[in-house]
Each structure stands twice: as structure tokens, then as C-alpha cells.
């Protein structure tokens, strides 16, 4: 079996499959510094949304971080250096959808703005923001038909007789999942078009997935019946180099939370 991982199974809050998928991929059960950060931050912002399940508490923290990254602050500055296109073109769209002038001006997260944000379907840009903040990178793929997501996808042509594209793409993903080194962990998020899942393994042409709507891992065969709108996003992350765990970020978040509590 190639690239087999023991990713956790996390359920999702309504429409929060992207956030739950991200949490499964960064695996706080194994990466205890992430776990401590998520638990500690939730205790401070639990006033925004009371939850009992650990992954739901952590989802609250992840959405809070996404909202904070929209402001004129050190998170946004860091992201502008790493992914300027997303900061310049995607974040203004998020502000427009939230339709809250006070939040746009102050970046103060109220219960109302938080609830509006939490239950929003996540885009690939959100995962790219999160992976950058959590010490990661995105690996864009070039294919014959341009796709602005630059994710890997399969077309009917890939499965034509004597065409090696199908195997080459699977091998590329297998190689990616086998590339763990020096604390750098590879992972793959799969979007079905309107739902996110975490890729847990690749065995020949069988993809193992952790679906936040399921109760246990499942399997899916990659063949000519796979819709062309399936998108595979290749990421990695390194807990040790995570920006979100830096002391100055903790200080910043604490000061922001203090403002929101008053």
C-alpha cells in the first residue's frame, strides 16, 4: 500500500467540511503543539460558540483564524508575502460576502459575524490560507486544460487505451504522500465539487478517504467514471515552522480576544 496514513476521523458542523478536512490533515492528535494551541484558543473564544466535541471546538478556532486573517495585521502581512494573489483577490470577496462594514474596518469578531462566517462553504483559497499559517505549502499542478485552482484532476482522456496519464497522476499523488522528511508532512485534500474530504491512502487505483460526513474511513476507485470536477489538492506542513504557533501570534490573538470580550 502506498502513502497510508492514520488520519483521525472528525465530524463536521453544518457546511464545515473544509475546516474538518483541514483538521484531519494536520492531525492534532499526533501534532500536540497544534492540539494545545487549538484547545487553548478555544477556551478563550468559547463565547463565540459553545461546543462539546473536540473537533467542533477546533473548528471554531479555525474559523476565527480565517476571520482574523482578513484584517490589517501580522497574519495578513505574513499571508501577503506568501500568497499575495489570495490576499489581493480572494479576501475582498470574503469581505463583500460578509457585508459588515464594522468588521471590515475593525476586524472585531462578534457573535453575529462569526455565525455568518462559520457556516460558509470553504473554497480552496481558505485551505491555502490555513496551510500557510500552519507551516505548510501548496503544490500547484499544471495540466493541459488550465484550471485556476491548479489542482490535479482526471479527465476521460486520461483513461483512453494506451494513455499513461491516469497512472502518471496516481503515481504523482503516491509519491507526494511518501515524501515525508524532517518533520514535513505531505497530505492531500479532495474536493468532490461541493464537499471536502481527506485522502488517507492510495493503493493502486483505490483512494482511501476520511469523510467528515462518515463515521469510518471509506474507499473510492479512480476510473473513467470519476467526474472531472473532482479536485485533488497537494499540501504539506511542518509543525515546527508553523507561523500560527509563534509567540508574537499568540500575543496578537490574546490582545484581539481581549478587545472582543469588552
Buried (B, 14 or more C-beta within 10 A) or exposed (E): EBBEBEBBBBBBBEBBBBBBBBBBBBBBBBBEEBBEBBBEBBEBBEEBBEBEEBBBBBBBBBBBBBBBBBBEBBBBEBBBEBBEEBBEEBBEEBEEEBEBEEBBEEBBBBEEBBEBBBEBEBBBBBBBBBBBBBBBBBBEBEBEEEBEBBBBBBBEEBBEEEEEBBEEBBEBBBEBBEBBEEEBBBBBBBBBEEBBBBBBBBEEEEBBBBBBEEEEBEEBEBEEEBEBEBBBBBBBBBBEEBBBBEEEBBEBBEEBBEEBEE
